[in-house]
Amino acid sequence: MQMARPYRVNRLAGPAFVFCLAVMAWDQARAFGEKPMALHPDYPVVDGHYQLTEDWSLTLDQPVSRRIENGSMVLWRPGFTIWLNVWGNDNDEMIGERADWIIGDASPDAYDVTSQKGDGIVRFSFRLDEDNSSFGYYGYVIVPDGHAQISVYFDSEVELAEAKAIVGSVSYRGE
């Protein structure tokens, strides 16, 4: 029997990922085309179009568990974790000002950087490898009323397309 690659648990995912054996089983099942195990039974499950707040939403292409941790919304399944924060524009800064400091604060190790500026919206995203044990894809959607910050951590390069799709799906009402 062929074995799947050694599994790396995302150190930033928090206590929900302590069930390492369950995560390994998920990865093993996917490697052999089997049905993966269920999501965490103690948390709500969300899928498809998901309304984060009254104004912000995103689209998920498969079910994930949901929790709030340290003020952030966390959506996860084994090997894939999304951290989300939505910020208001309490200081009445212009969209360009906020975009400049967000883009300026990006890690110098960032790569696959994209920036799109449209009418009343700025999208900024990039990749960053986390401690050589997982991958990260980060995105910001900046509008006049505030911005959404999204971090996606994943253990397999195969998940990059999904991470990009989720970050790209973050939308603000009226956008």
VMD Tcl script that draws the C-alpha trace (Angstrom):
set ca {
  {0.00 0.00 0.00}
  {1.30 3.43 -0.96}
  {1.61 5.93 1.90}
  {0.70 9.62 1.66}
  {3.36 12.21 2.37}
  {4.12 13.03 6.02}
  {1.54 15.44 7.36}
  {2.37 18.87 8.77}
  {-0.12 20.45 11.12}
  {-0.56 24.19 10.69}
  {0.85 25.68 13.89}
  {-1.36 28.79 13.57}
  {-4.62 26.86 13.35}
  {-5.17 26.69 17.08}
  {-6.59 24.01 19.34}
  {-9.04 22.67 16.77}
  {-6.15 21.05 14.94}
  {-4.90 19.13 17.93}
  {-6.74 16.10 16.61}
  {-3.70 15.29 14.43}
  {-4.71 11.70 13.72}
  {-7.99 12.88 12.26}
  {-6.14 15.33 10.02}
  {-3.79 12.60 8.86}
  {-6.77 10.40 8.03}
  {-8.30 13.20 5.91}
  {-5.08 13.64 3.93}
  {-4.64 9.88 3.53}
  {-8.22 9.50 2.26}
  {-7.77 12.30 -0.29}
  {-4.50 10.79 -1.52}
  {-6.29 7.53 -2.37}
  {-9.49 9.05 -3.72}
  {-11.52 7.90 -0.73}
  {-14.24 9.90 0.99}
  {-12.53 12.11 3.61}
  {-13.62 12.06 7.21}
  {-16.20 14.47 8.59}
  {-15.52 17.97 9.84}
  {-15.16 18.75 13.53}
  {-18.43 17.65 15.17}
  {-18.47 20.37 17.86}
  {-18.61 23.36 15.48}
  {-21.15 24.67 12.95}
  {-20.52 23.83 9.29}
  {-20.78 26.44 6.51}
  {-20.60 26.05 2.72}
  {-21.30 27.90 -0.53}
  {-22.18 31.61 -0.35}
  {-21.50 32.64 3.24}
  {-22.49 36.01 4.68}
  {-19.66 37.04 7.04}
  {-21.33 40.26 8.18}
  {-24.23 42.34 6.97}
  {-21.91 43.84 4.32}
  {-19.25 41.20 3.61}
  {-19.52 37.71 2.11}
  {-17.43 35.01 0.47}
  {-17.94 31.77 -1.42}
  {-16.68 28.38 -0.28}
  {-16.51 25.44 -2.66}
  {-16.67 22.83 0.08}
  {-17.90 22.60 3.67}
  {-15.78 23.93 6.53}
  {-16.21 24.22 10.29}
  {-16.67 27.70 11.75}
  {-15.54 29.27 15.02}
  {-14.55 32.64 16.47}
  {-11.08 32.79 17.99}
  {-9.38 35.88 19.44}
  {-11.89 38.10 17.63}
  {-11.30 36.51 14.23}
  {-13.64 34.27 12.28}
  {-11.94 30.96 11.55}
  {-13.20 28.60 8.85}
  {-11.38 25.30 8.59}
  {-11.18 21.73 7.55}
  {-8.23 19.42 8.05}
  {-5.19 20.84 6.23}
  {-6.91 24.12 5.29}
  {-7.60 27.10 7.57}
  {-9.03 30.55 6.80}
  {-8.70 33.46 9.25}
  {-10.91 36.50 8.58}
  {-11.14 39.99 10.02}
  {-13.33 42.84 8.86}
  {-12.27 46.36 9.76}
  {-14.22 49.60 9.59}
  {-12.81 52.90 8.41}
  {-13.04 54.59 11.82}
  {-10.42 57.22 10.94}
  {-12.14 58.23 7.68}
  {-9.00 57.47 5.67}
  {-9.15 57.58 1.90}
  {-9.09 54.18 0.20}
  {-5.69 54.98 -1.36}
  {-4.16 55.81 2.03}
  {-5.30 52.51 3.53}
  {-4.19 50.57 0.46}
  {-0.75 52.21 0.63}
  {-0.13 51.24 4.27}
  {-1.54 47.72 3.83}
  {0.57 47.09 0.73}
  {3.59 48.75 2.39}
  {3.28 46.45 5.42}
  {3.38 43.25 3.33}
  {6.28 40.94 4.07}
  {9.39 41.38 1.91}
  {9.20 37.58 1.42}
  {5.81 37.88 -0.29}
  {5.55 36.55 -3.83}
  {2.84 35.99 -6.43}
  {1.71 39.52 -5.55}
  {-1.40 40.91 -7.25}
  {-3.01 44.31 -6.87}
  {-6.21 45.39 -8.61}
  {-7.64 48.87 -8.30}
  {-11.14 49.59 -9.50}
  {-13.88 52.09 -8.92}
  {-14.06 52.33 -5.14}
  {-12.26 49.03 -4.43}
  {-8.71 47.76 -4.10}
  {-7.82 44.06 -4.00}
  {-4.36 43.04 -2.87}
  {-3.11 39.46 -2.41}
  {0.14 37.55 -2.12}
  {1.69 34.23 -1.15}
  {3.97 33.62 1.77}
  {5.42 30.31 2.91}
  {5.04 29.79 6.64}
  {8.05 28.31 8.44}
  {8.65 25.79 5.63}
  {5.80 23.68 7.01}
  {2.73 25.17 5.38}
  {1.73 27.62 2.69}
  {-0.05 30.93 3.11}
  {-2.16 33.03 0.78}
  {-3.22 36.45 2.02}
  {-5.69 38.96 0.71}
  {-7.22 42.33 1.42}
  {-10.35 43.84 -0.06}
  {-10.39 47.57 0.61}
  {-13.52 49.71 0.12}
  {-14.38 53.22 1.33}
  {-16.22 51.89 4.42}
  {-13.43 49.55 5.59}
  {-11.54 46.45 4.54}
  {-11.55 42.68 4.86}
  {-8.36 40.83 5.73}
  {-8.15 37.12 4.90}
  {-5.37 34.63 5.54}
  {-5.53 31.12 4.14}
  {-3.13 28.47 5.43}
  {-2.85 25.12 3.68}
  {-0.58 22.11 3.92}
  {-0.62 21.02 0.27}
  {0.30 23.07 -2.80}
  {-2.71 21.44 -4.48}
  {-4.93 23.71 -2.35}
  {-3.54 26.96 -3.81}
  {-6.25 27.30 -6.46}
  {-8.96 26.96 -3.81}
  {-7.23 29.52 -1.57}
  {-7.06 32.00 -4.46}
  {-10.71 31.39 -5.37}
  {-11.87 32.03 -1.80}
  {-9.81 35.21 -1.44}
  {-11.09 36.35 -4.83}
  {-14.69 35.69 -3.79}
  {-14.65 38.07 -0.82}
  {-17.13 40.79 -1.66}
  {-18.66 43.89 -0.17}
  {-22.30 44.84 -0.65}
  {-22.83 47.05 -3.64}
  {-19.51 45.98 -5.15}
}
mol new
graphics top color blue
foreach p $ca { graphics top sphere $p radius 0.5 }
foreach p [lrange $ca 0 end-1] q [lrange $ca 1 end] { graphics top cylinder $p $q radius 0.2 }
display resetview
